[in-house]
Amino acid sequence: MLALSRKKGEAIIVNNNVEITILEVKGDQVKIGISAPKEVPVYRKEVYAQIQQANEEAVSAEGLAALADLLG
């Protein structure tokens, strides 16, 4: 993991097309802004984990059986 120190208004660039800017720092909270092309998905980690879990459930044996029931 790369750890960087940034101040309000400073930014980092990821993969030449994603810019992460520090917008505000209040106590132990940091507000960031992310500029990325529309085709680059950006998720909070907890939302990403939920998406991954739902995808895994959808391809499980139970999920496939439920899909087969829906399709008749």
N, C-alpha and C positions, 0 to 999 in steps of 0.2 A: 504494500500500500504506500502510495506517495502522500505525504503530509505536507501541506503548504500553509503558510501564514498569509492572510490577506486582510486588508483593512476595508472599511466601507468605501464603495466606489471602485475597488480593484476587481480584476477578473482573471479567469484562467480560460484557456482555449483547449478543447478536447477534439482530437481527430480533424483539425482544420475547419470544422463547421459547427461546433457546439461551443457556445460561450456561456460561462457561469460567472455571474457577477454578484458580489456581496452588496445587498441593498441596505441592510440595517442590522445593527447589533444591539440587543437589549438584554443585559444580564447574561443568562446562559442560552438565550435563543438567538439564532442567526437567520435572517430572511435573505433568501437568495433568489436571483432571477436566472432563468435558463432560456437562451435563444438557440433554437435548433431548427433545421429544416422540418417541414411538415411530415416527411416520411420517416423521421427519427422519433420513435416513441419515447416518451419521458414519463416515468411513473415514480410515485413514492414507493419505497421498498416494501411497505406492508401491503399496498395495493398489488404490486407485482407478485408478491408471495401468494395472495388470494387468487390471482389469475392463474398462476402456475398450478395451484392446488385444484382449481376447477377444471383445468385442462387435463390433469392427471386422472381426476375422477371420471371425466367424460370418456376417456379411452380405457378405463378399467373394464373388467368383465361385466360388472353390474351396469355401468354406463352403456356398454354396447348392447346388453340385453334390453335395457330401457329404450334405446334407440330402435332396436329390432321390433319391439312391441309397438312403438309409435308408427313405424313404417308398415306394420301389418304383415 
